[in-house]
């Protein structure tokens, strides 16, 4: 196995563990191409300029630790556990402080603070809003916020837990982020004082962001690691309405007219799961989930539809447009 530690800039530390023997026959099993998932930029960072420090040991088995210099706090450590790296199974465990504050590990419907008894599955699925299970996106990244009491005499930091919190004390907070760049099926297990990462393949390609504020972590994660979202068109910043199950254009027109009647802002109407087939200005709307099709002859032309949904300026707040997903 190869271990690569890279201080990519003053705020980001990269740790990669991958097979030493890679050939054309096995490289796609272990190495995620930059063309599929962006590879974080490599800069000219140094260990001296970073607030993160890395150490490792082979006693009694391989382990590694990431600390924050300014607080002396352990941010990530596999000491005391066994790191498993097989062809189709990877597992490593890190300690966490009691009553930790973790956020992220999307995409799923869940409370903002993840809690300490939760399993997050990363396997993108187009399913209808299930609670606590995997949804459309995969984001193996979490933000960890910790609170400290600072000794006014010597400047030492003491981590605050639920057992030591006081309403009369002044605390300072530090946040950091952890990102696992891996596109295989993943699972994260949150226990009361640990986090377990599991993968069905690939490599251990970890990135740590030192923050120290939540906003700083988010900026470091997006700008240098995964990239910024695409710039959106101006109209997308307006008010949108979307619903699955519209059966015909009359229902859509009624929705638009009711928004206008009640003076509600409306920029765009989305016909969820509507699929259009055909050419020119006429098409057929097929609801594949209900195997229901609408006769082409009953659909208005594009021009007629636009005119139908065009609410007079005197009775509307913004111009509605129609889209399909």
Buried (B, 14 or more C-beta within 10 A) or exposed (E): EEBEBBBBBBBBBBBBBBBEEBEEEEEEBBBBEEEEBEBBEEBEBEEEEBBBBBEEEEEEEBBBBBBBEBBEBBBBBBBEBEBEBEEEEBBBBBBBBEBBBBBBBBBBEBEEEBEBEBEBBBEEEEEEEEEEBBBEEBBBBBBBBBBBBBEEEEEEBBBBEEEEEEEEEEEEBBBBBBBBBBBBBBBBBBEEEBBBBBBBBBBBBBBBBBBBEBEBBBBBBEEBBBEEEEEEEEEEEBEBBEEEEBEEBEEBBEBBBEBBEEEEEBBBBBBEBBBEEEEEEEBBBBBEEEEEEBEEEEBBEEEEBBEBBEBEEEEBBBBBBBBEE
